[in-house]
Amino acid sequence: MRHLVAGMSPHVGVRKGTTGFARGAPSFEGDETVMKNFKEILIKLKFLSNPEAVAGMARFGINTKKAYGVSIPDLRKMAKETGKNHLLAQKLWNSGIHEARILAGMIDLPERVTEKQMEHWVKDFDSWDVCDQVCSNLFDKTKFAYRKAIEWSKINEEFIKRAGFVLMAVLAVHDKKARDTEFTKFLPIIKRESSDDRNFVKKAVDWALRQIGKRNSNLNRMAIQTAKEIQRLDSKAATWVASDALRELTSEAVRKKLDRK
């Protein structure tokens, strides 16, 4: 996936006064307040529901069993209005509603996320967009991110494995202060798993390789070398990963961008 996207609906208008959130302010975590906000969010999600968007999500391979078709821009707006709230995020996640889970990842506090919570949530991943949104909005900002990227890459379950490689990709983009060594240790893992022919896994493997290779010139050289090694593997999935990664990593656009750094 070239971009972090989920929910295919256009912007939907919202009536004023449909929620009682203090715009942008951290929410008080009293039980009654959390429950009140939780109920208001569910009402608003239903109000924003879009059956046409749900159909579009299904065409993109998204699990729509408990989805309303609310767009990511609308969810980001709701997250801003709601403010950060760890306990509310837990309730939203436990609702099992597709958009509520994406919203949970947007409003939770990374410093309050435990390893146990990450393991619980990752086992609930049932769609690539929930996986990508939670990893890029929350999990990559926790102190467990690098370790979980490696651990989850070894697990066979499709969306857990995808989460490992999504973390590698988004860490390469978001963690500006990390040393190259944090990413070079991902390259052998990317090579090891490049033969996985499941669509949501191989695309995440490719994504991780490309993002690491676009971080700087040194990692670009190492990522290209890894892609060439992957290219020699006897696997259609590996061949696809290598070809797609090399196409971007050796492109003039990437070269120019890296030269400017």
N, C-alpha and C positions, 0 to 999 in steps of 0.2 A: 504494500500500500504506500503510495507516494505521499499521502497526506493523512493526517489524523482526522478522520471524518466518521460521522454516524448520523443516522436519521436523515431522510431525504426530503423532508417537507420544506416548503417555502416558509417565510416569516408569517406568523399568524397573529392577528391583532388580539390584544388582551384588554379586557375591561378594567378600568381604573377601580381600585378598591377591592379587587378579588383576593388580595392577601393583606395580612397585617404586618408584614415584615418591616423592620427598620432597615432602610436601604444601606447596604454595605457594612452594617455594623455587626460585630461578633454577637451571636445570639446567646442569651442567658440559658444555661443548661438545666434549669429546674424541670422536673418531670412534667408538670402541667404545661409549661411553655413549649417544651419539646413536643408533647403530644398535640398541642394546638397547632404548631407549625407543621407538623407531620400531616395532620388532617387537611390543612389548607393547601399544602403542596399536592396532595393526591387529588383534591378538587380541581386545582389549577391544571394539573396534567390531563385530567379528563376533559376539561374545558378546551384545552389546546389540541385534543386528539384529532387526527387526520387520517381517515381510512385509506385515502389514496397514497399517502406517504408510507403507510404500513405495507401496502402492496409493493411500492418501490423498494422498500427495505428488503423485502423477501427476495426480490430479483437480484439484490446484491449479496445474497447469502447470509442475511441477518436473521437470527431466530426471532420471530415476531409473535410467539405464543402469548406473551404478556406485554406487548408493545402498544403504545398509543400513537406513534408516528410524530412525536414532538421533535422539532429540529434542534440541532446543537446550538445555534444562536439563541433560541428561546431558553434552552437549558442554562446557557451561560448567563443570560439575563436573570433567570431565577436564582442562580447561585450567588450572583452579585447582590441581589435584593435580600436574600436569606442571610448571608454572612457565614463565617466559619462556625461549625458546630459539630463536634465529634459525636455526641450522643444522637443527634438528629440523623447524622450520616448512617449510624448503625441501624436505626429504625427504617430508614429509606432502603438500605440494602436488604434487610430482612423481609421487606414487602415483596420482593421477587419481581417487581415491575421493572421492565427494561430501562425506561427513562429515569426512574427513581434511582436505579443503581448507578447510572452514569452521573446523575446529580450528586449522589453520595460521594463519589470520587472527587467531585469538584469542591465540595464544602468541608470535607474532613480535614483534620489537622495532621500533617505528616509527622510532627513530633510526638503525637499521641497514638500513632499507629503502632501496634505491636506486631511481632513476628507471627504470633498466633492468629491475629486478625488477617494478615496477608495470606496465610495458608488457608484460612477459612474462605476468604473471598475468591482466591484464585481457583479453588475447587468448584465454585459456583459459576465461573465463566462458561457461558454457553453460546457466545457470539463474538465475532472478531471485534466489533465496534465497542462493546463493553470492555473487552480485554484491553484494547488500545487506549481508550479514554481513561480508564482507571490507572493503567501503567504510566501514561504521560501526564496526567493531572495530579497523581498522588503517590503511587508506589516509587517512582523514580526520585522522589524528594525525601524518602525515608533513609535511615542509616543502614537499612538492610538491602538496599537496591542492588548493589554489585554482587553480593553473595547470592541473592535470590535469582539473579540473571543466570548465574552459573548452575545453581541447583535445579532450577526449573527446566533448563535446557536439556537435562538428562532424563526428564520424566516423559513417558510415552504419551500420556493423555494430550490430545491435540491442542486444546486452548491453554493448558498449563505450559506446554512446550513453547507455544507461540508467545506467551507472556514473557518467557525468558529472553527470547530474541527481540521482542518489542522493547523490553527494558534496555538491552544493549543499544538499540537504535536511538531511543530517546535520551539516554544518558550521554551518548556521543554528541547530541545536539544541545542538551540543556546544561550539562555540567561543565561550564567553561573553565573551571580551575583544575580539573582532573589531569593527571599526568598521562602521557602516552601509554605507560605500562599498564594502566587500568584497562586499556582497550586492546593492547597486543595480546593479553591473556585470553581475550574472546576469540581471536582469529582461529586457533586450532579447534575450538568448539564449533565455530561456524563451518569449518571444513568437515568436521566429523558428522554434523547433522545435515549437510547439504544434499544428501541423497534421499532425504525424507520427501516422498512425492505427494504428501497431502498439501492441498493448495494453500491452506491458511498457515501451514508451517513453513513451506518453502518460500512463500512471499515474505514472511517475517525474517527468515534467514538472509534472504537477499537484501532486505531493508537494512538489517543490522550491518551487513558488509558494506553497503553503499554509504551509510551514514558515518561509519568509522573512517572510511576512505576519503570522505569529504572534510574531515576535521582539520587536517593540516597536511603538508607535503610529505612528511615522514610517514604518517599513517596511510597516506594515499599510496605510496610505494609498497608498503607492506600489504595493504588490502589488495592491490593489483596482483602481487605475487601469490597471495592466497587464492585469488580467483583463478589464476592460471593453474595452480595445483588442483583446484576443484574441477577445472575443465578436463583434466586428465582422468577423472574418475569414471568408471563404467556405470553411469546412471543418467537417465534422461532429466531427472530433477536437478542433479548437480550441474549438468550441461546448461540447463536453463538459468540457474542461479548465476553461474560464471559468466554466461553471455550477457545477461541483463546488467550485472554489476560492472563488467568491463566496458560495456557500452557507455555507461555514465562516468565511471571513474577515469577513463582515458579521453573523455570528451574535451573539446577546446574550452567550453564554458566552465568546466570544473578546474581545468588547468589555469585559466585566467583568474578565477576566484582565489585559488590557492596562492598564486603568485602575488596577489595583492595583500596577503596576510603577512 
